[in-house]
């Protein structure tokens, strides 16, 4: 399994997403899976990567939280969580995707 965490430096939420992602991987006995951190540094890189906001988490190249309506660009991303909108998926949401 290939796991990528895409982010840009100005986003305060990517470190929370990284922590939750590692926690979710441990929960499903995949703590040995490498998480590739991909820093997106320019609008051109965002376009090339199809980056729809920070943080973006992809599993084998697929973003399970994308609706298809998001715009590409250097922006903070918002996720629908059981507790309302948040800057990262919850650990439970990530576990659900990984299960």
Residue pairs with C-beta under 8 A, 6 or more apart in sequence:
1 30
1 33
1 59
1 60
2 36
2 58
2 59
2 60
2 61
3 21
3 25
3 33
3 34
3 35
3 36
3 57
3 58
3 59
4 35
4 36
4 37
4 38
4 56
4 57
4 58
4 61
5 14
5 17
5 18
5 21
5 35
5 36
5 37
5 38
5 55
5 56
5 57
6 38
6 40
6 49
6 51
6 54
6 55
6 56
6 57
6 58
7 14
7 17
7 37
7 38
7 39
7 40
7 54
7 55
7 56
8 14
8 39
8 40
8 41
8 46
8 54
8 74
9 39
9 41
10 54
10 74
10 76
11 54
11 55
11 76
11 77
11 87
12 76
12 87
13 54
13 55
13 76
13 77
13 87
13 88
14 54
14 55
14 88
16 87
16 88
17 55
17 57
17 87
17 88
17 89
18 35
18 37
18 55
20 88
20 89
20 90
20 91
20 94
21 35
21 57
21 94
22 31
22 35
23 91
23 94
24 91
24 94
24 95
24 97
24 98
25 31
25 33
25 35
25 98
27 91
27 95
27 98
28 95
28 98
28 99
30 98
38 49
40 46
40 49
40 51
40 54
40 74
42 74
43 73
43 74
45 51
46 72
46 73
46 74
47 72
50 72
51 72
51 73
51 74
52 63
52 66
52 70
52 71
52 72
52 73
52 77
53 70
53 73
53 75
53 76
53 77
53 78
54 74
54 75
54 76
54 77
55 77
55 87
55 88
56 63
56 77
57 63
57 64
57 65
57 89
57 94
59 97
59 98
64 97
65 79
65 89
65 93
70 77
76 87
77 87
78 85
78 86
78 87
79 85
79 86
79 87
79 88
79 89
79 93
81 89
81 90
81 93
82 90
82 92
83 90
89 97
